[in-house]
Each structure stands twice: as C-alpha cells, then as structure tokens.
Amino acid sequence: MPIKNYLTPEQKTNLQRHQKNHEHSYVRERILIILLQNDGKTQKEIANFLGCSLRKVAYWCVHADPDNLESFKDQRMSGNYRKATEQYIALLLEVIDKEPQEFGYEFGKWTAKRLAIYLEQETGISLSSSQITRILKEKKYVYLSAKYSLEDRQDPEKRELFQALLYEYLKITKESPERLQVWFWDECGFSSRVIRRKKWTKKGKRQKVSGQRKKGRFNVMGALRFSDQKRRVDFLAKGNGEGFYQVLKDFYRELQYEWAGADKNIKDFEKNGPKIVIILDNASIHKKKETLDKIKAEMPNLVLEFLPEYSPDYNLIELVWHSAKEFISNRLFSSIEELEALVHKLLNEGELIINWGRKLKNKGNAVNAV
C-alpha cells in the first residue's frame, strides 16, 4: 500500500478539482478513493466510509493512475462497444436517416433489432438491439413518433401563388379593416366516445376502466376573423352543401347587422360595406355549382378563396380546432349534450385560450398564415 501523502501537490489539486466537477459520479467516487488513500486511510476504512466492497476499493487503488484521468473510467463497462467499429457506427448513422424501403424492405420504420440485422449483413458485426440503442443514445438520438407530412402531395407553385395572394389580403385588412375582412373557414367534428385511457399503475398490474363507450358525435362549422380573432361556430345537423349554404347565409346576415349598427342602413351594405374574403378548403360541399351560384347572387360582398390542395397550414382556424380538442381530450361526458355545451362555451363564448404561435401536429406544416 502506498505511503501517506504519496501524491504530489499538483496531482492532489488536479484530482480534487475533478472530484468536484466531473460529470460522472462513479469517476468522482474513484478519485475520492485515491484521495482517502493519500490521507493514510486503509482500504477497509475507505470501503466502510463509502459503503462499497473492499474488492472495489482494492481494484481502484491499484489501477487508477493519478496522472491519467481516463484510467478512472471503467473500461470493462464499455466492452459492449468493442465490436462496434467507427465504420460500423458511421454506417448506422447513415442508415438511420433513410427509409427502410430504400434498402428493399417492406416495413415502414427502423427498430433497433431491424438495424442490428441489416448492419450484420453489411458488416459481419453482430450486435444486440440493446447495444444499438445505447450507441444511438450516445449519439443524441431519441425514439419519437414521426410527424405526418403532406409535402409530397403539394404543388409548390400553387402554394407560392396563394401565399402571395393571402399576404396581400392580410396587408389590406391590417391597414383598412373597414374595406376588407379576412375570415378563415372550416368544419370540425367532436365525439364523446372515449378510447382506452392511460393511467398510472403499479408495475406488473393493469387497472381496469369501463368498457362501456359513450356514443354521440356532432359536427361544427366555424369561422375566424383575422383582424380581431373573432370566432363564430354553428352546429350542423348535416354536413352537406345545403348546410354550408345556410350557415354562410346566417353568417352574411350577421355581418350586415354588425356593419350597419345603429346609424347605417343595412341596404347599403352591398355598396358601402367591406368585402368579405373567406379562406376555405376544397371540400365538395364548398364547391357545388348550384351553391356557388346562389352565394354569388345573394351575397355579392363575399369572395371565396380556396386553399391549394393539401395545404391546411394556411388555414388559421386549424389552431382553434387543435386547442379545443386538446382542452377536451381525456374528459368524460355523461351525454352528447354536455359535450355540446362545453364546445359552445369554448368556441362561441370566447373561453378557449389559444396559443397562436404554436405548430400544428399531423398537419404537414406549421400554420404560417400570419
């Protein structure tokens, strides 16, 4: 056993610094073993003080080099990586960013086991799935659900033209809201049916929930005004062209009365009132010829602008639906009427708080209308 104070002042200072600041607790503990030994403690005293085995203390008293911090790291712990060469890891990181179909596989995503099988075929090196996982974690990879993308179905030229048009509309409505209003329009469905719910439970057991699922669903048609974020939502008996027309007619009448107020004649709305631009998707109920002809004849101040195909990211009202469903999720309702009352309270009475800067999940792109 080394004599007391066998460390040089420089060695002792360096070890004390690393003992305080090193990121790994097991390295800090091993440095402490050497420092206690330097103070004249026996291996048994050190083991009792640290609450570890005498064998562990004896090992590090022999193998730890005060001048080489790397010697305090347990090389035996990194044995799983000895088979993973630098070339193997480089190929792993290259493969993980590509789709399995590019390599002739039919499955849609890589798992650690599938990666291990493919890489063994390519390199001859056999690793377990847990070793693959550890390597990926070391390289800052995490296993997350992928986000749906609509980009492969979008027409970039149409999107660019629509974005420029929308920009002009929003610019005008910001400068002169009395001349032009921009409304974002869409339909959404809500259901009281509850699917399997996750619950905290003790490991090895599974809690039971009622298998009786509530029935009931309804659809709403809503609009969001860009200038003041005013929302208007109607409950639909049927989601068809006639329902769309009736809701739009009531919406138009409401805007006429809002414009007229107490000092204007509602009959002057078509001449002096603002143009109403409605941004909406290409659902079939929106584009029936007879419905469009009636809208043009009866609501001349309305301008319908249809989104490019597969471009919900330009429809700001998607954020309203997203926030509403997030608020309602994991709630139990005794009846469909109870759900309707809550949706009305959230959307028509303005109690829903919306984060306008958030990104939409599973919509292909972030909402970027503003």
C-alpha positions as CSV (number, residue, x, y, z in Angstrom):
1,M,0.0,0.0,0.0
2,P,1.4,3.5,-0.9
3,I,2.6,5.6,2.0
4,K,0.7,8.6,3.3
5,N,0.9,11.8,1.1
6,Y,2.3,9.9,-1.8
7,L,0.6,12.3,-4.2
8,T,2.4,15.4,-5.4
9,P,0.7,18.7,-4.7
10,E,-0.1,19.1,-8.4
11,Q,-1.7,15.6,-8.5
12,K,-3.7,16.2,-5.4
13,T,-5.0,19.6,-6.6
14,N,-5.9,18.2,-10.0
15,L,-7.8,15.2,-8.5
16,Q,-9.7,17.4,-6.1
17,R,-10.8,19.6,-8.9
18,H,-12.1,16.7,-10.9
19,Q,-13.7,15.1,-7.8
20,K,-15.9,18.2,-7.5
21,N,-16.7,18.8,-11.2
22,H,-16.6,15.6,-13.1
23,E,-19.9,14.7,-14.8
24,H,-19.9,11.0,-13.9
25,S,-20.5,10.1,-10.2
26,Y,-18.6,6.8,-10.5
27,V,-15.4,8.7,-11.6
28,R,-15.8,11.1,-8.7
29,E,-16.1,8.2,-6.3
30,R,-12.9,6.5,-7.6
31,I,-11.0,9.8,-7.3
32,L,-12.2,10.0,-3.7
33,I,-10.8,6.5,-3.0
34,I,-7.3,7.7,-4.2
35,L,-7.6,10.9,-2.1
36,L,-8.6,9.0,1.0
37,Q,-5.7,6.6,0.4
38,N,-3.4,9.6,0.1
39,D,-4.7,10.7,3.6
40,G,-3.5,7.4,5.1
41,K,-6.8,5.6,5.2
42,T,-6.7,1.8,4.9
43,Q,-8.6,0.1,2.1
44,K,-11.0,-1.4,4.7
45,E,-11.6,2.1,6.2
46,I,-12.3,3.5,2.8
47,A,-14.8,0.7,2.0
48,N,-16.6,1.3,5.2
49,F,-16.7,5.0,4.7
50,L,-18.0,4.8,1.1
51,G,-20.3,1.9,1.8
52,C,-18.8,-0.2,-1.0
53,S,-17.0,-3.5,-1.2
54,L,-13.3,-3.9,-0.2
55,R,-12.7,-5.6,-3.6
56,K,-13.8,-2.4,-5.4
57,V,-11.5,-0.2,-3.3
58,A,-8.6,-2.6,-3.8
59,Y,-9.1,-2.6,-7.6
60,W,-9.0,1.2,-8.0
61,C,-6.2,1.7,-5.5
62,V,-4.1,-0.4,-7.9
63,H,-5.4,0.5,-11.3
64,A,-6.2,4.2,-11.0
65,D,-3.4,6.4,-12.3
66,P,-3.4,9.9,-10.7
67,D,-1.8,11.4,-13.8
68,N,-4.3,9.8,-16.2
69,L,-8.0,10.7,-15.7
70,E,-9.0,8.1,-18.3
71,S,-7.7,5.3,-16.0
72,F,-10.6,6.1,-13.6
73,K,-13.1,5.1,-16.2
74,D,-14.2,1.5,-16.1
75,Q,-13.0,0.0,-19.4
76,R,-15.0,-3.1,-18.7
77,M,-18.2,-1.1,-18.9
78,S,-17.5,-0.2,-22.5
79,G,-17.0,-3.8,-23.6
80,N,-20.3,-3.8,-25.5
81,Y,-18.9,-1.2,-27.9
82,R,-15.7,-3.1,-28.7
83,K,-17.4,-4.8,-31.7
84,A,-18.8,-1.5,-33.0
85,T,-16.1,0.0,-35.0
86,E,-16.0,3.6,-36.2
87,Q,-17.1,2.4,-39.7
88,Y,-20.0,0.4,-38.2
89,I,-21.2,3.4,-36.2
90,A,-20.8,5.7,-39.3
91,L,-23.0,3.3,-41.4
92,L,-25.5,3.1,-38.6
93,L,-25.9,6.9,-38.5
94,E,-26.2,6.9,-42.3
95,V,-28.9,4.2,-42.4
96,I,-31.0,5.6,-39.5
97,D,-31.8,8.8,-41.5
98,K,-33.1,6.8,-44.5
99,E,-36.3,5.0,-45.1
100,P,-36.2,1.1,-44.9
101,Q,-37.8,1.0,-48.4
102,E,-34.6,2.4,-49.9
103,F,-32.9,-0.9,-48.9
104,G,-35.6,-3.2,-50.2
105,Y,-37.6,-3.7,-47.0
106,E,-41.4,-3.7,-46.8
107,F,-41.6,-2.5,-43.2
108,G,-42.1,1.2,-42.6
109,K,-39.7,2.1,-39.8
110,W,-36.5,1.0,-38.3
111,T,-36.3,-0.7,-34.9
112,A,-33.1,-1.5,-33.1
113,K,-33.5,-5.1,-33.9
114,R,-34.0,-4.5,-37.6
115,L,-31.0,-2.2,-37.7
116,A,-28.9,-4.8,-36.0
117,I,-29.9,-7.5,-38.6
118,Y,-29.2,-5.2,-41.5
119,L,-25.9,-4.0,-40.2
120,E,-24.8,-7.5,-39.5
121,Q,-25.5,-8.4,-43.1
122,E,-23.5,-5.4,-44.3
123,T,-20.5,-5.5,-41.9
124,G,-20.4,-9.0,-40.4
125,I,-20.5,-7.5,-36.9
126,S,-23.3,-8.9,-34.7
127,L,-24.7,-6.6,-32.0
128,S,-27.8,-6.9,-29.9
129,S,-30.7,-4.4,-30.2
130,S,-29.8,-3.0,-26.8
131,Q,-26.3,-2.2,-27.9
132,I,-27.7,-0.5,-31.0
133,T,-30.0,1.6,-28.7
134,R,-27.1,2.6,-26.4
135,I,-25.0,3.7,-29.4
136,L,-27.8,5.8,-30.8
137,K,-28.5,7.4,-27.3
138,E,-24.8,8.2,-27.1
139,K,-25.1,10.0,-30.5
140,K,-28.1,12.0,-29.2
141,Y,-30.8,10.1,-31.0
142,V,-34.2,9.5,-29.4
143,Y,-37.1,7.3,-30.5
144,L,-40.1,9.6,-31.2
145,S,-43.2,9.4,-33.3
146,A,-42.7,10.9,-36.8
147,K,-44.8,13.9,-37.9
148,Y,-47.1,13.4,-40.9
149,S,-46.0,15.4,-44.0
150,L,-48.2,16.5,-46.9
151,E,-45.3,18.0,-48.8
152,D,-45.2,15.1,-51.4
153,R,-48.8,15.9,-52.4
154,Q,-48.5,19.7,-52.5
155,D,-48.0,21.8,-55.6
156,P,-45.2,24.3,-54.7
157,E,-46.2,26.7,-57.5
158,K,-49.8,26.9,-56.4
159,R,-48.8,27.4,-52.8
160,E,-46.4,30.2,-53.7
161,L,-49.1,32.0,-55.6
162,F,-51.7,31.5,-52.9
163,Q,-49.3,32.7,-50.2
164,A,-48.7,35.9,-52.2
165,L,-52.4,36.4,-52.6
166,L,-53.1,35.8,-48.9
167,Y,-50.3,38.2,-47.9
168,E,-52.0,41.0,-49.9
169,Y,-55.3,40.3,-48.3
170,L,-53.9,40.4,-44.8
171,K,-51.9,43.5,-45.6
172,I,-55.1,45.3,-46.7
173,T,-57.2,44.1,-43.8
174,K,-54.5,45.3,-41.3
175,E,-54.4,48.7,-42.9
176,S,-58.1,49.1,-43.7
177,P,-60.3,46.6,-41.9
178,E,-63.4,48.7,-42.9
179,R,-62.6,47.9,-46.5
180,L,-61.7,44.2,-46.2
181,Q,-62.3,41.4,-43.8
182,V,-60.4,38.1,-44.0
183,W,-62.1,35.0,-42.4
184,F,-60.7,31.5,-42.1
185,W,-63.4,28.9,-42.5
186,D,-63.5,25.1,-41.8
187,E,-65.5,22.2,-40.4
188,C,-64.7,20.0,-37.5
189,G,-66.1,17.0,-35.7
190,F,-66.3,16.3,-31.9
191,S,-67.1,12.9,-30.4
192,S,-67.9,11.9,-26.8
193,R,-66.6,8.4,-27.4
194,V,-63.6,7.6,-25.1
195,I,-61.0,5.2,-26.3
196,R,-58.6,3.3,-24.0
197,R,-57.1,5.7,-21.4
198,K,-53.6,5.6,-20.0
199,K,-53.4,5.5,-16.2
200,W,-50.6,5.3,-13.7
201,T,-50.5,1.8,-12.2
202,K,-48.1,-0.4,-10.3
203,K,-45.7,-2.3,-12.5
204,G,-47.0,-5.8,-13.3
205,K,-50.6,-4.8,-12.9
206,R,-53.1,-3.2,-15.2
207,Q,-56.0,-1.1,-13.9
208,K,-59.5,-1.6,-15.4
209,V,-61.7,1.0,-17.0
210,S,-65.2,0.7,-18.1
211,G,-65.7,-0.9,-21.5
212,Q,-68.9,1.0,-22.0
213,R,-68.1,3.6,-24.6
214,K,-70.2,6.7,-24.9
215,K,-71.8,7.3,-28.3
216,G,-72.5,10.6,-29.9
217,R,-70.9,12.9,-32.4
218,F,-71.6,16.2,-33.9
219,N,-70.0,18.5,-36.5
220,V,-69.5,22.2,-36.3
221,M,-68.8,24.8,-39.0
222,G,-66.7,27.8,-37.9
223,A,-65.1,31.0,-39.0
224,L,-62.3,33.0,-37.5
225,R,-61.7,36.7,-38.4
226,F,-58.1,37.7,-38.8
227,S,-58.3,41.3,-37.6
228,D,-59.7,40.7,-34.1
229,Q,-59.7,36.9,-33.8
230,K,-63.5,36.9,-33.5
231,R,-64.9,33.4,-33.8
232,R,-68.3,32.2,-35.0
233,V,-69.3,28.5,-34.7
234,D,-72.5,26.8,-35.8
235,F,-73.6,23.3,-35.0
236,L,-74.5,21.3,-38.1
237,A,-77.4,18.9,-38.5
238,K,-75.9,17.7,-41.8
239,G,-72.6,18.4,-43.3
240,N,-73.7,18.9,-46.9
241,G,-73.9,21.7,-49.4
242,E,-77.2,22.9,-48.2
243,G,-75.9,23.1,-44.6
244,F,-72.9,25.1,-45.8
245,Y,-75.2,27.5,-47.7
246,Q,-77.5,28.1,-44.7
247,V,-74.6,28.7,-42.3
248,L,-73.0,31.1,-44.7
249,K,-76.2,32.9,-45.2
250,D,-76.7,33.4,-41.5
251,F,-73.1,34.5,-41.2
252,Y,-73.5,37.0,-44.0
253,R,-76.6,38.5,-42.4
254,E,-74.8,38.8,-39.1
255,L,-72.0,40.8,-40.7
256,Q,-74.6,43.1,-42.3
257,Y,-76.1,43.9,-39.0
258,E,-72.7,44.3,-37.4
259,W,-71.7,46.8,-40.1
260,A,-75.0,48.7,-40.0
261,G,-75.0,49.2,-36.3
262,A,-77.3,52.0,-35.1
263,D,-76.5,54.6,-37.7
264,K,-76.4,52.8,-41.1
265,N,-78.9,51.4,-43.4
266,I,-78.4,47.6,-43.9
267,K,-79.5,48.0,-47.6
268,D,-76.3,50.0,-48.2
269,F,-74.1,47.1,-47.2
270,E,-73.5,45.8,-50.7
271,K,-72.5,49.2,-51.9
272,N,-70.6,50.6,-48.9
273,G,-69.8,47.6,-46.8
274,P,-66.5,45.7,-46.7
275,K,-65.5,42.8,-48.9
276,I,-65.6,39.6,-47.0
277,V,-62.8,37.2,-48.1
278,I,-63.3,33.6,-46.8
279,I,-60.3,31.2,-46.9
280,L,-61.6,27.6,-47.0
281,D,-60.5,24.2,-48.2
282,N,-61.6,22.2,-51.3
283,A,-64.3,20.0,-49.6
284,S,-67.0,19.0,-52.1
285,I,-69.7,20.8,-50.0
286,H,-67.9,24.1,-50.6
287,K,-67.7,23.8,-54.4
288,K,-71.1,22.6,-55.6
289,K,-72.0,24.8,-58.6
290,E,-75.6,25.5,-57.5
291,T,-74.3,26.6,-54.1
292,L,-71.7,28.8,-55.5
293,D,-74.2,30.4,-57.9
294,K,-76.6,31.2,-55.0
295,I,-73.8,32.7,-53.0
296,K,-72.7,34.9,-55.8
297,A,-76.3,36.1,-56.5
298,E,-77.4,36.6,-52.9
299,M,-74.1,37.5,-51.1
300,P,-72.2,39.8,-53.6
301,N,-69.7,41.0,-50.9
302,L,-68.4,37.5,-50.3
303,V,-65.2,36.3,-52.0
304,L,-64.4,32.6,-51.6
305,E,-60.7,31.8,-51.9
306,F,-59.9,28.1,-51.9
307,L,-56.7,26.8,-50.4
308,P,-54.2,24.9,-52.6
309,E,-54.6,21.1,-52.3
310,Y,-53.2,19.6,-49.1
311,S,-52.4,23.0,-47.5
312,P,-54.1,23.2,-44.2
313,D,-51.2,25.2,-42.8
314,Y,-52.6,28.3,-44.5
315,N,-55.9,28.0,-42.6
316,L,-55.5,29.7,-39.2
317,I,-58.7,28.2,-37.8
318,E,-56.9,24.9,-37.5
319,L,-55.3,26.3,-34.4
320,V,-58.8,26.8,-32.9
321,W,-59.8,23.2,-33.5
322,H,-56.5,22.0,-32.2
323,S,-56.7,24.0,-29.0
324,A,-60.4,22.9,-28.5
325,K,-59.7,19.2,-28.9
326,E,-56.6,19.5,-26.6
327,F,-58.8,21.0,-23.9
328,I,-61.5,18.4,-24.3
329,S,-59.2,15.4,-24.5
330,N,-59.3,12.8,-21.7
331,R,-62.6,14.3,-20.3
332,L,-65.6,12.2,-19.6
333,F,-69.1,13.3,-20.7
334,S,-72.3,11.9,-19.4
335,S,-74.2,12.9,-22.6
336,I,-73.6,14.4,-26.0
337,E,-75.5,17.5,-24.8
338,E,-72.9,18.0,-22.1
339,L,-70.1,18.0,-24.8
340,E,-72.1,20.4,-27.0
341,A,-72.5,22.8,-24.1
342,L,-68.7,22.8,-23.4
343,V,-67.9,23.3,-27.1
344,H,-70.3,26.2,-27.3
345,K,-68.8,27.7,-24.2
346,L,-65.3,27.4,-25.5
347,L,-65.8,28.5,-29.1
348,N,-68.8,30.9,-29.1
349,E,-68.4,32.5,-25.7
350,G,-64.7,33.0,-26.0
351,E,-63.4,30.9,-23.1
352,L,-60.9,29.0,-25.1
353,I,-57.3,30.2,-24.7
354,I,-55.4,29.7,-28.0
355,N,-51.6,29.7,-28.4
356,W,-51.4,31.4,-31.8
357,G,-47.7,30.8,-32.1
358,R,-47.8,27.0,-31.8
359,K,-47.3,24.5,-34.5
360,L,-50.0,22.0,-35.6
361,K,-49.4,18.3,-35.2
362,N,-50.1,16.0,-38.1
363,K,-50.9,18.8,-40.4
364,G,-47.8,18.6,-42.6
365,N,-46.6,22.1,-41.9
366,A,-46.8,24.7,-39.3
367,V,-49.7,27.2,-39.6
368,N,-47.9,30.2,-41.2
369,A,-50.8,32.4,-42.3
370,V,-49.5,35.1,-40.1
